[in-house]
């Protein structure tokens, strides 16, 4: 389904809120809410929202890892394990 098929004015949301919520849950397609003809908000089901948040968190971790590598803040695993072994011996 195209996103353009999911555009609704806020008046529609006010009059059909239970139906919109039910459709969100069943179809897992976001709904764009307009105010005076201008897109103002996006509604989505909770499962899709949580999935999006988890994906964003993973992308942030990847970005931070890439930055750490670029900044030279990482070391080869062999060296890290050797340092840990030395600490455990002492």
Secondary structure, DSSP 8 states (H G I E B T S, - for coil): --GGGGEEEHHHHHHHHHHHHHHHHHH---EEEEETTEEEEEE--HHHHHHHHHHHHHHHHHHHHHHHHHTT----HHHHHHHHHHHHH-
